[in-house]
């Protein structure tokens, strides 16, 4: 039973929304499942949020040094492979990931990250985005914890109201 609870806590720390139905399917009692999911979600957010700050600083500090360590033959290979004609060098090329992050931040902002992290985004991605863009906000951690608790309540209510959807 202890291994099931630890498994649910670790799963909730990464992909929160799927964890409560999964915990009930593997045989945990309802109270154990709720406590494990909340502990995993809140603990996972705190872990990834406070880990993101040193990771971002280290990446910013190491990136110029890493660029100089890449062999010239590798750089030339990728330049030839991805060379586009008639595009000036000054234009920023956006990747799909960059476009998604920019669109999400400009469209939904702070409250979008708070509300959608447990539901749509993963806990690590939400913690990273919150740290990178909104770390100066005063009650960020409190709002995220409240969001995690609220989504547990919503999912719990959905499981009780519609058990046929989750357990057939």
N, C-alpha and C positions, 0 to 999 in steps of 0.2 A: 504494500500500500504506500509506503514511503517513496518508493521509486516512481509510482504513478504521480504522486503529488509533486515531486521534483521535476518530473517530465512536463507536467502541466505548467509549472512555474516557468521553466525555461522556454516552453512554447509561447506562453503569454508575453514573455519579454521580447519576443520577436514579432509574432503575428497574432495580435490580440483578439480580433473579432472572431476567429475560428476556434478559440480555445475553450470557451464555456460549453458549447455543444459537444466538443470532443471529450472534455473531462467527464461529462455525464455519460457519454457513450462507452467510455472505458471502465465505468463502474464506480466512480467516485460518488460519494453522497453529495447532495446539493450544497450543504454548508461548506464542506471541504472544497468543492469545486469553486465556489464563489471566493473563498478566502485565498485559494491557490492562484486563481486568475487575477484577483486584485493585487496580490503580493507580486506576482510575476510582471504585471503591467506597470505598476508603480515602480517596482525595483528596477525593471528593465529601462524605463524612461530615465530614472535617476542615474543609472549606470552609464547609459549611452550619452546622456546630456553632459555629465561631468567628464566623460572621456572625450567628447567631441572637441572641447576647448584646447587641450594639449595637442590633439591630433591636427587640428586646423593650424595651430601655431607651428608645429613641427613641419607640416607640409609646406607652409609658406616659407619657412626658413631653409628647408632642404631643396626646394624646387629649382632655384637657380643653379645649385651645385649638381643636381641630378641631370640637368640639361647638358652640362658640360662634360659629363661622364659617359654619355651615350656615344658609342663609336660613330665616326663619320660615315662609314659604309652603311650602317643601319639607317642613319638620317637620310642619306642620299637615296637609298632604296625606297623608303617611304615617301620621300618628296616626289620621286619619279612615279611611284604607284598612284599617288593621290593628286598628281599635278592636274590643275584645271587651267584651261586656256582662257585668256581675256578677263581674268579676275585680278584686280590690283591687290597687292599685298596688304594694304591697310584695312581692307574689309574683314570684319570679324566673321568667321564661319561658325554658325551655331549648329550644335549637334542636337539630336532629338532630346537628349537628356537636358541640355541647357534650355532649350525652348520650353520643355515641360516645367522646369523649375521656375523660370521667369514668368511664364503664364500663370502658374499656380500662385506665385507670390504677388503678382500685380492684381490678379483677379480676386483672390480670397484673403490675402494678407495674414495678419497675426491671428485673427479669429478663425480663419480657415484652417490654418495649421493646427491650432488648438483643438478644434472640433473634429477635423478629419483624420488626425493622426491615429487614434485607436481604430477607426472604422475603415478608412480607405488606404491611408498610408501605413507603413509599418512603423513600429515604435522606434527602431533605430533611425530611420529616415526622418521622422518627425522631430526626434530629439536633435539630430544634426542640423536640420533646417531652423529649428527654434534657436539653437545656439549660434548659428552663423548669422542669422538676420535679425533676431529679436532678443539677443542676450541682455540688452540694456533695459528691457521692460521689467518693471518692479516685481510683479506677481506672476511671472511666467510659469514657474514651477508649480505654484498653487493652482493656477488655472488648468494646467495640463493634468494634474492629479485629479482635480474635480471632473475634468472631461473623461478621464479613464473610469472613474467611479460612475459617472452618468451613463456611459456606454455599457457598463456592466449591468446597471439597472434596466436599461432599455432592452438589452439582449435577454436578460432574465425574464422580463415581462413578456417578450415575444415567445420565449420558450414555454412559458406557462399558458399563454393564450392560444398558441398554435403548436401544440406538441406533435401533431401529425407531419408538419413540415420538416421538423428536425429529426424525429425518431419514427421512421416507418419500417 
